[in-house]
Amino acid sequence: MNLASGSWGFERAQPAGERLYPSQRRMHMERQLEFSTRSDRDAVIVDVAGQIDLGTSPALRKSLLESLNGTQRLAINLQAVKYIDSSGIASLLEVLQEARKSTKRVILFGVTGSVLKVLQLTRLTGVFEIRETELQALDA
Amino acid sequence: MASRLRLTLPSDPCFLSVVRVAVGELGAIYGLSDEERIEITLAVDEALANVIRHAYKSCYDREIEFECFVDGEQMEFTLLDQGEAPDPEKICGKPMDDCSLSGRGTHLIKAIMDEMSYEKVSGGNQLKLVKRLPGAKAGNPESDAGKH
């Protein structure tokens, strides 16, 4: 791959002021991040997969807060998360803060790779409850 | 061998992943470890997100000019926007042990990058981030092939 000099811009296929159509954006976001919810014992488990960034973190935040409403213990599976930025961390923090208001628990598990790295850089590994596996999260 | 990559991208979060892939791959070409690639990708992504949120107030129809220049010594990332200039007090970054919900992006950038500078230029607001390459004096993508 010759990168000696390369530049490109995204050509406007639409008039100025219009970029991606809302449906295009929604489809792209859904490809970038997926999450699903299930229950086990007294916990609600949210399985998250993909990339959490400025574009996708609002939807995740909304889903996590809704899931928290229905349980005393929310376990968030981050094993399949390939990327998280500070907006994603902020979403997790907001859910944690909401949980603490009503003595609920939020437990992260499957925290590896770039997710662990970002939690370490932001010195939040001691703020969240973190377990290695789902079983440990449910037994915590 | 020096390389220069330029992108003009919409201020739409959908396009952040495009830059992340480009930066990650450039890091691999120039011999960064997996951990270093994660870090520089994060720092650049945070900088772009700050432009979208703060300079452009989350308007998705503006433009950001992004450039990465790599020589044997360092990777230099330049972001240029035509939005609102940053508040100097706000670009100091939050303390890392604060549980507040915002302000971590700048602190992450400063923790990861070797240099970070802002300048008002004729074209707008310019942010420069510099990451020095490991083994800078020997930096050559061909000789580093196979390290990653």
Interface residues (C-beta under 8 A of the other chain):
Chain A: M1 L3 A4 S5 G6 S7 W8 G9 F10 A16 G17 E18 R19 L20 R25 H28 M29 Q32 Q51 D53 L54 G55 T56 Y83 D85 S86 S87 I89 A90 L93 E94 Q97 G113 S114 K117 V118 L121 T122 R123 L124 V127
Chain B: M1 A2 S3 R4 L5 R6 L7 T8 L9 P10 D12 P13 C14 F15 L16 S17 R20 L26 I29 E35 I38 E39 T41 L42 D45 E46 A49 I52 R53 Y60 D61 M96 D97 C99 L101 S102 R104 G105 H107 L108 A111 I112
